[in-house]
Amino acid sequence: MHVISLSLNYRKATVEEREKVQFNEVELTEALHKLRTEKSILETVLLSTCNRTEVYIVSDQIHTGKYYAQSFLADWFDVDLETIKKIIDVKVGEEAIEHLFYVTAGLDSMVLGETQILGQIRDAFLKAQNEQTTGTIFNKLFKEAITVAKKGHNDTDISKNAVSTSYAAVQLVNKIFDENRAVKAVVIGAGEMSEQSVLNLTSNGITDITIVNRTIDNAQRLADKFGCSYQAMDELEDCLLDTDLVISSTSSRNYVITEYMLESIQAKRAARPLILIDIAMPRDIEPGTTQYDNVYMYNVDDLQGLIDSNLETRQQEAKKVESMIVKAQDDFDTWVNQLGVTPVIQALRTKALTIHEETFKSVERKMPDMTDREKTVISKHMKSIINQMLKDPITYTKEIGNEKHAMKKLKEIEMLFGIEEEVEEVKNRERDKHRQALISKQSEIAFE
């Protein structure tokens, strides 16, 4: 079995490209089951966020699994297959597993160490598990990835320092306002920087956000992604009356927030503190706004020192998380290798039990006058002999599970003991069990 990841993210794809390949919540169930029915695909998990779309599959064939997963994306989103191949990052085996661990821990995020992705991965896994499109491999792998990510955030300082302007803004808000107070924010602009600002604010618990933009359709698009409210630029002054924080990142050539605008609202705000974060170039906020009481204005230069220092700290903490991931990957690899061993051991025991039963029946036919006690004693000793004979082969089989050429040696054991058919029967029973569970779930969906 092979774990394969297909990732469409900010590193390789533009915002426009990411928008074209993004699952919405309503269609996720159907998409999971459609992908699961593709050739050679045995398990599936799907994730879509503002910055990435992730497809994780377990396949019995690498090239077939990759092809049909990519074809599924092309067909589902009506995008040319060659385009999908160009913008999607595909990883297989160890690299795919490492990718999942890094994504879940926030090490692959635009904001290093951000915590929101952990909850998103958890929700995606639980969704797939509930739809029964996961199986033995993903039920183990995703739980391990989530556990390691939680440990990384709890045991290190990777998520405790601001590494972007919006994160720095949140840090400033926490210093100025009481931690129990609900903070209201206004984000001016609807481009990529504004979207990242909203993402960082929401991941830090600030959800009362209003998007303000000149093009109202773009404001609505961004607001809908995060469940925020939105207003046209003409309503900006009214929005400033009742907010604590403003992050502005437009492409305007003129000031969006002027001294006059703040002067006109000062009395109505009744000395309520206002933090203005200007991350636009050229600047959106007129520098003279700092003359007013309880108005705190920061631009990119003001925040850069804090961001650089904190990023260095996060990068150091990320190394600790990476060490946790290496250990978790080793443990998972060991577990996966033992999966190949299990059918062989079960087959050995099944054949031994069959030999015991057939031999004991032969003894009964040749010695029909045995008492019940004699039958019990003979049966017990026969089992003891078989168990002692199997002890070393089973121990050896378990030990080779982690060796480089384990599969070849397991095949040799199957041939040596003549258990090829028994091994295949064990594997078929597991496949049938998983297949029946999927059919049952699909029938439930069709009935609903």
ZAVO-131537 format. One record per residue (C-alpha): residue in three letters; x, y, z. Coordinates in steps of 0.1 Angstrom, whole numbers, plus 5000, padded with zeros to 4 digits. Layout:
REM ZAVO-131537
ALAXYZ;...
END
This chain:
REM ZAVO-131537
MET500050005000;HIS501250354992;VAL500450685008;ILE500150964982;SER499551334987;LEU498551594962;SER498951954974;LEU497852274958;ASN499252554979;TYR500552904980;ARG504152794972;LYS503352674937;ALA499852814927;THR498553164924;VAL495453284943;GLU493453254910;GLU494652894905;ARG493852804941;GLU490352944938;LYS489652714908;VAL490552394928;GLN488752434961;PHE486152204976;ASN483252364994;GLU481752205025;VAL478552105007;GLU480251894980;LEU482851725003;THR480851415010;GLU480151344973;ALA483851424964;LEU485151184990;HIS483150894978;LYS483750974941;LEU487550974946;ARG487250654967;THR485650474937;GLU488550564914;LYS490750274903;SER493450164928;ILE492350424954;LEU491550254988;GLU491450545013;THR490750915009;VAL490851245029;LEU490251585014;LEU490951935027;SER490352285013;THR491352605031;CYS492052965019;ASN495652875011;ARG495652515001;THR493752214988;GLU495051885000;VAL494251534986;TYR495551235005;ILE495050874992;VAL496150524999;SER496650324967;ASP497749974959;GLN499650114928;ILE501750434928;HIS501450544892;THR497750434888;GLY496850604921;LYS498550934911;TYR496950934876;TYR493450874888;ALA493651124917;GLN494951394893;SER492251304868;PHE489651324895;LEU490651674903;ALA490651774866;ASP487251634861;TRP485751764893;PHE486852124888;ASP486752114850;VAL490452204847;ASP492752074821;LEU494751764833;GLU498051914823;THR497252224843;ILE496452014873;LYS499851834869;LYS501552164866;ILE500152334898;ILE499852024920;ASP502751904942;VAL502651524943;LYS504551324970;VAL504650954975;GLY505450725004;GLU507850875031;GLU507651215015;ALA503851215015;ILE503751105051;GLU506251375061;HIS504251635042;LEU501151555062;PHE503051585095;TYR504551915084;VAL501152055072;THR499351955104;ALA502052105126;GLY501952435107;LEU505452395094;ASP504252425058;SER502052725064;MET502453085051;VAL502653175088;LEU505152935103;GLY503652745133;GLU500052875129;THR497552665147;GLN494352695126;ILE495552425101;LEU495652165129;GLY491952205135;GLN491252195098;ILE493251875093;ARG491451715122;ASP488051815108;ALA488951685074;PHE490051355089;LEU486951315111;LYS484751395080;ALA486451125060;GLN486350875089;ASN482650945094;GLU482050885057;GLN484150565060;THR486550665032;THR489450605056;GLY490750265066;THR493550105086;ILE496450325072;PHE494750675075;ASN493050595108;LYS496450545123;LEU498450805103;PHE496151105108;LYS495751045145;GLU499551035148;ALA499951355128;ILE497351535149;THR498951405182;VAL502451525171;ALA501151865160;LYS499351915194;LYS502451815213;GLY504552045191;HIS502352345199;ASN502052255236;ASP505752165243;THR507452445222;ASP507052815216;ILE506552785179;SER503152945179;LYS503753205207;ASN505453485188;ALA504153715160;VAL505753645125;SER503453855103;THR502054205105;SER498654075113;TYR500053845140;ALA502054145153;ALA498754335154;VAL497154065174;GLN500054075198;LEU499654445202;VAL495854415208;ASN496554155236;LYS498954395253;ILE496554695251;PHE493254535258;ASP491954315286;GLU492253945275;ASN488653885282;ARG487354165261;ALA485854095227;VAL487854285201;LYS486354425169;ALA488454455138;VAL488254625104;VAL490354495075;ILE490554745046;GLY491254585012;ALA490354244998;GLY493554124983;GLU496053844994;MET497554045022;SER494054125035;GLU493053765033;GLN496153665053;SER495253925079;VAL491753785083;LEU493153435085;ASN495553535113;LEU492953725132;THR490453445132;SER493053185142;ASN493753405172;GLY490153425183;ILE489153755167;THR486053685147;ASP484154015148;ILE485654145116;THR484354375089;ILE485954385054;VAL485854725037;ASN486754755001;ARG486154984971;THR484854684950;ILE481954554971;ASP481954214953;ASN485554144963;ALA484754244999;GLN481754004999;ARG483953724984;LEU486453755012;ALA483853805039;ASP481953485028;LYS485153275031;PHE485553365068;GLY481953435079;CYS482653815083;SER480554115075;TYR481554365048;GLN480954725038;ALA481754955008;MET484555205012;ASP481955485016;GLU480955335050;LEU484555325064;GLU484055625087;ASP481055465103;CYS482955145107;LEU485755325125;LEU483355455152;ASP482955105167;THR486254915162;ASP489354845182;LEU491754745154;VAL492254845118;ILE494554665093;SER494854835060;SER496454695028;THR494954854997;SER496654964964;SER495355314967;ARG497555604957;ASN495855824983;TYR495355795020;VAL492455575029;ILE492355695066;THR493056065069;GLU493656305099;TYR490256475091;MET488456135093;LEU489856055127;GLU489256405140;SER485656385131;ILE485056055150;GLN487256125181;ALA484456265202;LYS482055985194;ARG484655725203;ALA484955865238;ALA488655795243;ARG488255425232;PRO491755305221;LEU492255245184;ILE495155045169;LEU495955125132;ILE498154885113;ASP499255015079;ILE500854735058;ALA500254905024;MET502855055001;PRO502355334995;ARG500855395029;ASP497055395035;ILE497055585067;GLU498055955070;PRO501055975095;GLY499456265114;THR496756045129;THR499055965158;GLN498456315173;TYR495156205187;ASP494856045221;ASN494455675223;VAL495255625187;TYR498255395181;MET499555375145;TYR502155115133;ASN503555075098;VAL505654805082;ASP508954945095;ASP507554975130;LEU506654605131;GLN509554455111;GLY511954435140;LEU509454245161;ILE508554015132;ASP512253935123;SER513053855159;ASN509953635164;LEU510453455131;GLU513953355142;THR512553225174;ARG509853025156;GLN512452875133;GLN514452755162;GLU511352605178;ALA510352445145;LYS513552235147;LYS512152085179;VAL508852005162;GLU510751845133;SER512551615157;MET509151505170;ILE508051435135;VAL511051225127;LYS510351005158;ALA506650985149;GLN507450885113;ASP509850615125;ASP507150475147;PHE504550485119;ASP506950315095;THR507450035121;TRP503649995125;VAL503149985087;ASN505849725082;GLN504149505109;LEU500949525088;GLY502549305061;VAL503649065088;THR500249025104;PRO498548825075;VAL501548585074;ILE501448525112;GLN497648475111;ALA498148225082;LEU500748035101;ARG498447995130;THR495447905108;LYS497447635091;ALA498747505124;LEU495247485138;THR494047305107;ILE496847045110;HIS495947005147;GLU492246945141;GLU492846705112;THR495546515131;PHE493446485162;LYS490446355142;SER492746085128;VAL493845995163;GLU490245965174;ARG489345735145;LYS492345505153;MET491645515191;PRO487845535194;ASP487945415231;MET489745715245;THR488145875275;ASP487346245276;ARG490346305299;GLU492646125275;LYS491346335246;THR491946655265;VAL495446555275;ILE496446455239;SER494846765224;LYS496646985249;HIS500046835242;MET499546845204;LYS498847215207;SER501847265229;ILE504047095203;ILE502647315175;ASN503047635195;GLN506647555204;MET507347475167;LEU505747805157;LYS507448025183;ASP510748085165;PRO509248125130;ILE506648385144;THR509348575163;TYR511548585132;THR508548695110;LYS507848985134;GLU511549095135;ILE511949105097;GLY508949335094;ASN511249645097;GLU514049515074;LYS514749655040;HIS513749345020;ALA510949245043;MET508449165016;LYS510748924998;LYS511548745030;LEU507848725039;LYS507148565005;GLU509948315012;ILE508248225045;GLU504848185027;MET506447935003;LEU508447755030;PHE505347675050;GLY503047645021;ILE500647915033;GLU500248135002;GLU496548064999;GLU495948125036;VAL497748465035;GLU495648565005;GLU492448455023;VAL493348675053;LYS494048975030;ASN490748915011;ARG488748905043;GLU490149245053;ARG489349395019;ASP485849245019;LYS485249395054;HIS486349735042;ARG484349715010;GLN481149615028;ALA481549905051;LEU481850145022;ILE478849985004;SER476750015035;LYS477650385039;GLN476950455003;SER473550285006;GLU472750505036;ILE473650815017;ALA471550704987;PHE468550625010;GLU468750965026;
END
